[in-house]
Amino acid sequence: MGYEKFEKLCLEKGVKPYHVSVATGISTATLSSWKRGKYTPKRDKIKVLAEYFGVSPDYFGDIDHEEGQPEVYYLNEETAKIAQKVFEDPNLRILFDAAVDSKPENIQFAADMLLRFKESNPNG
């Protein structure tokens, strides 16, 4: 819902989603999740994108939840805690963003390496 319009604006302006991410502070992971339909941007991110492209936020379609309905961001509490840690820690964001477009075997290699680091230094 709306990602096609985002792609159209990128084509018209001659920019790649990565450049939009850098300019707006909206992570490439967020844009990728939106593209795959796993995430619907909240009004604040739509406003940032609209300002960047010089269009009305309504251009992207109806992205707000119904009045009075709580917005559910995560399926469970553990996911919410992990997401909050990634949000707060720039190094974790870098790792997450890098993993989004990586091959599964590369992600596994990196995960194994990090586990070895953790095992060799259990106190941090």
Backbone as CSV, one residue per row, in Angstrom:
resi,resn,N_x,N_y,N_z,CA_x,CA_y,CA_z,C_x,C_y,C_z
1,MET,0.843,-1.178,0.000,0.000,0.000,0.000,0.887,1.239,0.000
2,GLY,1.110,1.834,-1.104,1.875,3.062,-1.161,3.316,2.886,-1.580
3,TYR,3.879,1.664,-1.438,5.279,1.502,-1.809,5.473,1.727,-3.301
4,GLU,4.497,1.325,-4.093,4.598,1.541,-5.539,4.711,3.031,-5.842
5,LYS,4.007,3.834,-5.079,4.086,5.289,-5.272,5.460,5.805,-4.857
6,PHE,6.020,5.218,-3.801,7.376,5.565,-3.380,8.361,5.242,-4.502
7,GLU,8.248,4.041,-5.078,9.135,3.650,-6.180,8.999,4.606,-7.366
8,LYS,7.769,4.980,-7.654,7.518,5.905,-8.770,8.212,7.242,-8.522
9,LEU,8.115,7.752,-7.296,8.780,9.014,-6.964,10.298,8.885,-7.074
10,CYS,10.829,7.738,-6.643,12.274,7.517,-6.756,12.700,7.574,-8.218
11,LEU,11.934,6.920,-9.086,12.249,6.935,-10.516,12.163,8.343,-11.088
12,GLU,11.097,9.053,-10.740,10.917,10.410,-11.249,12.041,11.344,-10.796
13,LYS,12.499,11.175,-9.565,13.536,12.057,-9.011,14.946,11.537,-9.276
14,GLY,15.025,10.310,-9.812,16.332,9.729,-10.107,17.146,9.377,-8.877
15,VAL,16.467,8.917,-7.822,17.160,8.524,-6.588,16.856,7.073,-6.265
16,LYS,17.757,6.445,-5.558,17.568,5.070,-5.105,17.058,5.104,-3.668
17,PRO,16.345,4.055,-3.256,15.863,4.011,-1.867,16.969,4.239,-0.841
18,TYR,18.177,3.752,-1.127,19.299,3.965,-0.208,19.544,5.467,0.006
19,HIS,19.503,6.245,-1.069,19.729,7.685,-0.958,18.613,8.353,-0.150
20,VAL,17.387,7.874,-0.340,16.262,8.397,0.438,16.489,8.077,1.915
21,SER,16.952,6.862,2.188,17.228,6.435,3.556,18.255,7.353,4.214
22,VAL,19.338,7.608,3.522,20.396,8.464,4.069,19.868,9.873,4.317
23,ALA,19.113,10.394,3.366,18.624,11.774,3.465,17.542,11.946,4.529
24,THR,16.734,10.910,4.755,15.594,11.045,5.667,15.812,10.413,7.034
25,GLY,16.797,9.521,7.129,16.999,8.808,8.388,16.097,7.598,8.551
26,ILE,15.312,7.301,7.525,14.471,6.107,7.547,15.333,4.951,7.062
27,SER,15.464,3.924,7.883,16.412,2.853,7.573,16.044,2.102,6.296
28,THR,17.071,1.553,5.665,16.835,0.723,4.483,16.038,-0.514,4.866
29,ALA,16.202,-0.987,6.093,15.426,-2.143,6.562,13.940,-1.805,6.589
30,THR,13.622,-0.605,7.030,12.225,-0.166,7.061,11.661,-0.104,5.644
31,LEU,12.430,0.480,4.735,11.961,0.574,3.348,11.805,-0.813,2.726
32,SER,12.736,-1.716,3.012,12.644,-3.085,2.481,11.433,-3.818,3.038
33,SER,11.177,-3.644,4.331,10.009,-4.285,4.946,8.711,-3.734,4.363
34,TRP,8.709,-2.452,4.070,7.536,-1.826,3.451,7.324,-2.416,2.059
35,LYS,8.407,-2.563,1.323,8.329,-3.107,-0.031,7.764,-4.528,-0.009
36,ARG,8.208,-5.331,0.967,7.759,-6.725,1.062,6.373,-6.855,1.693
37,GLY,5.806,-5.750,2.132,4.478,-5.796,2.724,4.472,-6.256,4.169
38,LYS,5.639,-6.270,4.807,5.720,-6.708,6.196,5.583,-5.542,7.172
39,TYR,5.519,-4.355,6.643,5.481,-3.159,7.476,4.680,-2.096,6.759
40,THR,3.870,-1.388,7.501,3.164,-0.229,6.966,3.681,0.991,7.698
41,PRO,4.274,1.924,6.986,4.854,3.093,7.658,3.824,3.873,8.460
42,LYS,4.257,4.372,9.587,3.398,5.209,10.414,3.401,6.620,9.821
43,ARG,2.447,7.393,10.262,2.226,8.735,9.727,3.491,9.602,9.804
44,ASP,4.290,9.467,10.872,5.473,10.316,10.994,6.494,10.033,9.892
45,LYS,6.666,8.761,9.537,7.611,8.425,8.467,7.070,8.851,7.107
46,ILE,5.775,8.715,6.920,5.153,9.161,5.672,5.333,10.670,5.508
47,LYS,5.199,11.399,6.598,5.390,12.857,6.532,6.816,13.201,6.115
48,VAL,7.783,12.461,6.653,9.186,12.702,6.297,9.407,12.421,4.812
49,LEU,8.877,11.299,4.328,9.018,10.954,2.910,8.325,11.984,2.024
50,ALA,7.136,12.387,2.433,6.390,13.376,1.652,7.153,14.690,1.556
51,GLU,7.744,15.097,2.669,8.533,16.334,2.663,9.747,16.188,1.752
52,TYR,10.410,15.042,1.832,11.586,14.808,0.996,11.239,14.909,-0.485
53,PHE,10.112,14.303,-0.881,9.725,14.286,-2.292,8.892,15.492,-2.711
54,GLY,8.464,16.298,-1.748,7.664,17.472,-2.081,6.238,17.136,-2.484
55,VAL,5.664,16.136,-1.815,4.271,15.753,-2.079,3.501,15.778,-0.766
56,SER,2.197,15.659,-0.865,1.355,15.575,0.322,1.471,14.173,0.927
57,PRO,1.412,14.060,2.256,1.425,12.723,2.862,0.300,11.830,2.321
58,ASP,-0.805,12.436,1.927,-1.932,11.671,1.395,-1.600,10.996,0.061
59,TYR,-0.552,11.457,-0.589,-0.126,10.860,-1.848,0.112,9.360,-1.690
60,PHE,0.645,8.958,-0.527,0.990,7.557,-0.298,-0.207,6.687,0.071
61,GLY,-1.356,7.286,0.257,-2.556,6.511,0.588,-2.864,6.583,2.067
62,ASP,-3.880,5.856,2.462,-4.349,5.839,3.844,-3.450,4.929,4.673
63,ILE,-2.590,5.520,5.493,-1.652,4.723,6.274,-1.975,4.741,7.767
64,ASP,-2.883,5.585,8.196,-3.230,5.635,9.617,-4.175,4.502,9.980
65,HIS,-4.066,4.054,11.232,-5.006,3.067,11.740,-6.304,3.785,12.097
66,GLU,-7.382,3.029,12.227,-8.671,3.626,12.556,-8.595,4.330,13.901
67,GLU,-9.360,5.410,14.042,-9.409,6.158,15.291,-9.794,5.238,16.433
68,GLY,-9.102,5.399,17.541,-9.437,4.631,18.730,-8.844,3.233,18.761
69,GLN,-8.288,2.775,17.665,-7.681,1.446,17.630,-6.205,1.570,17.990
70,PRO,-5.746,0.775,18.953,-4.321,0.837,19.275,-3.500,0.262,18.130
71,GLU,-2.343,0.857,17.913,-1.444,0.357,16.882,-0.639,-0.788,17.470
72,VAL,-0.677,-1.928,16.837,0.081,-3.078,17.290,1.326,-3.165,16.420
73,TYR,2.473,-2.983,17.036,3.708,-2.977,16.284,4.324,-4.367,16.168
74,TYR,4.220,-5.167,17.229,4.910,-6.451,17.255,3.973,-7.557,17.714
75,LEU,4.286,-8.757,17.292,3.452,-9.902,17.629,3.594,-10.336,19.076
76,ASN,4.751,-10.073,19.668,4.944,-10.478,21.061,5.937,-9.540,21.747
77,GLU,6.021,-9.678,23.063,6.857,-8.798,23.873,8.347,-8.967,23.571
78,GLU,8.795,-10.192,23.322,10.206,-10.427,23.023,10.624,-9.683,21.750
79,THR,9.782,-9.733,20.740,10.073,-9.021,19.497,10.143,-7.520,19.743
80,ALA,9.250,-7.012,20.557,9.255,-5.579,20.884,10.548,-5.182,21.581
81,LYS,11.032,-6.014,22.505,12.272,-5.703,23.221,13.465,-5.706,22.269
82,ILE,13.523,-6.687,21.391,14.618,-6.761,20.421,14.590,-5.543,19.501
83,ALA,13.411,-5.207,19.004,13.275,-4.049,18.110,13.709,-2.764,18.814
84,GLN,13.360,-2.631,20.082,13.748,-1.435,20.830,15.258,-1.354,20.974
85,LYS,15.916,-2.497,21.229,17.377,-2.507,21.335,18.013,-2.100,20.005
86,VAL,17.492,-2.627,18.913,18.027,-2.278,17.590,17.812,-0.790,17.321
87,PHE,16.666,-0.276,17.698,16.361,1.140,17.503,17.325,2.032,18.282
88,GLU,17.655,1.637,19.523,18.458,2.482,20.392,19.960,2.387,20.129
89,ASP,20.417,1.282,19.569,21.856,1.059,19.407,22.248,1.174,17.930
90,PRO,22.988,2.225,17.559,23.356,2.408,16.152,24.165,1.240,15.581
91,ASN,24.984,0.585,16.417,25.754,-0.559,15.928,24.843,-1.735,15.586
92,LEU,23.835,-1.956,16.404,22.885,-3.022,16.086,22.097,-2.693,14.821
93,ARG,21.786,-1.417,14.626,21.074,-1.008,13.400,21.929,-1.297,12.173
94,ILE,23.231,-1.025,12.274,24.129,-1.298,11.149,24.126,-2.792,10.839
95,LEU,24.239,-3.613,11.890,24.226,-5.067,11.685,22.909,-5.526,11.071
96,PHE,21.803,-4.986,11.571,20.490,-5.371,11.057,20.334,-4.947,9.600
97,ASP,20.687,-3.710,9.295,20.576,-3.220,7.916,21.434,-4.048,6.965
98,ALA,22.642,-4.412,7.410,23.519,-5.223,6.566,22.923,-6.609,6.334
99,ALA,22.282,-7.149,7.340,21.722,-8.500,7.230,20.507,-8.560,6.311
100,VAL,19.762,-7.476,6.223,18.521,-7.487,5.441,18.754,-7.921,3.997
101,ASP,19.820,-7.454,3.392,20.073,-7.761,1.985,21.169,-8.804,1.777
102,SER,21.557,-9.490,2.857,22.633,-10.481,2.766,22.086,-11.870,2.452
103,LYS,22.955,-12.691,1.908,22.604,-14.084,1.653,22.503,-14.818,2.985
104,PRO,21.600,-15.801,3.085,21.435,-16.547,4.343,22.738,-17.154,4.864
105,GLU,23.577,-17.662,3.965,24.831,-18.263,4.426,25.780,-17.208,5.015
106,ASN,25.726,-15.985,4.501,26.553,-14.913,5.069,26.035,-14.485,6.443
107,ILE,24.722,-14.459,6.596,24.131,-14.138,7.896,24.524,-15.199,8.913
108,GLN,24.456,-16.466,8.507,24.827,-17.557,9.406,26.294,-17.462,9.801
109,PHE,27.170,-17.156,8.842,28.597,-17.000,9.126,28.822,-15.890,10.161
110,ALA,28.171,-14.754,9.958,28.321,-13.634,10.883,27.770,-13.993,12.265
111,ALA,26.640,-14.682,12.303,26.053,-15.083,13.582,26.986,-16.038,14.323
112,ASP,27.561,-17.007,13.612,28.503,-17.947,14.233,29.714,-17.209,14.795
113,MET,30.212,-16.248,14.035,31.373,-15.483,14.480,31.034,-14.683,15.746
114,LEU,29.883,-14.037,15.768,29.485,-13.272,16.945,29.296,-14.167,18.165
115,LEU,28.740,-15.365,17.953,28.595,-16.311,19.065,29.960,-16.731,19.614
116,ARG,30.925,-16.921,18.731,32.286,-17.253,19.192,32.873,-16.102,20.010
117,PHE,32.660,-14.880,19.575,33.136,-13.724,20.356,32.484,-13.722,21.740
118,LYS,31.199,-13.983,21.759,30.459,-13.983,23.026,30.964,-15.083,23.944
119,GLU,31.221,-16.271,23.407,31.724,-17.390,24.209,33.125,-17.110,24.748
120,SER,33.957,-16.412,23.987,35.311,-16.131,24.438,35.364,-15.002,25.462
121,ASN,34.297,-14.240,25.593,34.227,-13.143,26.553,32.822,-13.103,27.148
122,PRO,32.490,-14.037,28.043,31.121,-14.151,28.554,30.634,-12.965,29.363
123,ASN,31.515,-12.111,29.827,31.100,-10.958,30.630,30.966,-9.674,29.813
124,GLY,30.997,-9.800,28.503,30.789,-8.621,27.671,32.029,-8.210,27.031
